[in-house]
Amino acid sequence: MAVDLRGRNLLTLKDFNTEELYQLIETGYELKLENKRGQAHPLLAGQTLAMVFQKPSLRTRVSFQVGMAQLGGQALYLGPDDIKLGKRETTEDIAIVTSRFVDGIMARVFGHEIVAELGEHSSVPVINGLSQWTHPCQALGDYLTVWEKKRRLEGINLTFLGDFNNVARSLVFGGLQLGVNVTVGCPEVTIEGKPADEYADVLEWAAEVGPRHNAVLRVLHDPAEAVAEADVVYTDVWESMGEKGTKTKDIFQPFQLDEALFAKARPDAVIMHCLPAIYDEELTYEISRKPNSALFDQAENRMHAQKAVMAALMHPGH
């Protein structure tokens, strides 16, 4: 029996349990099959999604806007100059007012506290389209992709290479609850001999949650060791939007995904990247085009996973 998710916010995958995550992934897959068959599914007919952007995007804007149209509703784009979150008007007031006009809000922001505040004060569901802390819709689309390629999630070994960023955290928050073993291969960054603040709390969460699902999180600083026996090898840009010039790229160079490093993974390993990619930095162009590559499948699956999220959270239920 399907779990009723109507009215919920999606701010981080930590807020959803295993059953709920599987339900969203399975619904995304069903909606994708219906879409490929040309079968209409106007589950949100007459509904409006407000799309609030502090950060520009290709995949986020197109996938939400087209996905909402396929669900029978409409999406309203509100760019950085349209709202100016927290500047021209408080985030609290924006949430209260906007949620009186629309049926759902998607926000792609810088600080996670912004989308959290929208969720606190909105009377309609708020979906995190990206924050600097977490990127839940990306991870949902990614795990839909992994399931398509492997026909299972439990017991899969997924390795993420590069910075322990918002995508990596989301893969951890979703993956461990789905039974996926997640390894993060990243440079060793410590503060007074302890893991850097950017992932210390993730390790604590993983140590508590992982054993319940027979899944583990490993953080390794040797790229070859991190990739060994991986079913999925995932990488991302070394510097995210808004972080340009803040990190020394030299420390990431050993983690570049090229032919030699990929050879350490299992022969049928899947290559993933959330895009946009900077070729010959975090991965080579040649690797991105191998038959094992799922880069563009996972880009497409963003839309199908997000349609599942919108349908589940925004469905009027009548």
Phi, psi and omega in degrees: 000132183292142176279136179278112182253008183301136177086352181284154168267153169241094180256325177205151180290347175297336184279355182242142180270180185301312181300318181291320179295315178298321180298318179294318180294315180295320178296319177301319179293318178297317179295326178295315179298318178297319179296319180294330178277356183077020182271122181288146175219076183282061184291337182240037179303131179081001181266154180234133175252125172273126179253107184261119183241119163268330180247136178290161181196148170269297187295318183296312183293311184295316184293320178289317184292313179292319179299318179295321178296319179293336177274003176091003180253197178223156179238139180248118181276126176237102185278179183305325182274350181280324186243316184055065184312126175074001181251295180285332183208148182293151178298323178300312181294322178299316180297315182295314183290309184300320183289350173277346182259331191236176183254352178192156180231128170250132182232130175246107194229177173274279183287137181296333181298336180290310180292329176294320179291321174302314180296325181293323189253352180280145176267000177236163182302140176246129181248127177281106178278349173160135166223169181291346179268321187206157183223072190296323182293325176298313183294323177298314177297325179294316181287333169298318179294315179300317180297319178301318184282326187248347182059024173195161173238320181299127179088354177292140175257112180249128178247128176253130182248134174126223181276143177281076191258195183296325178292314179301316180298319180294322176297325176292310184299321177278316188297313183297326179287339178265004179084015179271131172278121184249128174245130174252116176262110187216161176299152180279111179239118183230155175236113181053041175080002180246157179305145180301152182304332186293345176221004181298317182289333177292319178298319180296315179298316183296322180296331179276318189271320185308311182301333179293337185240017180054040181229151182230153170251128174240139173244113184239150183248005174252111185300322180295318178294322181295322185277337184306129177067019179283138172273335179223131175242119190238137175220170185208168179301151182281332176236121179280169178302132181090357181244008185303130178083003183264350183231148178275111185295336181303327183288341180269345187307319179297344183263008177297132180275105177233184183301317184296316181288319181296332179296343179283340181281176176293150186302330181258022181297146180264138179261130182225151178201135186279351177062150002287151182256148169250098185295142183072012163251271183286338174205160178273155178299320182299319178296322184294340183254008178293156177303333179287349187288136177239021186305315186273337171294316182290329175297315178296320185290345170307314183295315184292321178293319181291326174299320177298318179297311181298315180299320182287316186277327188258354185300129183293336176075028176220000000 
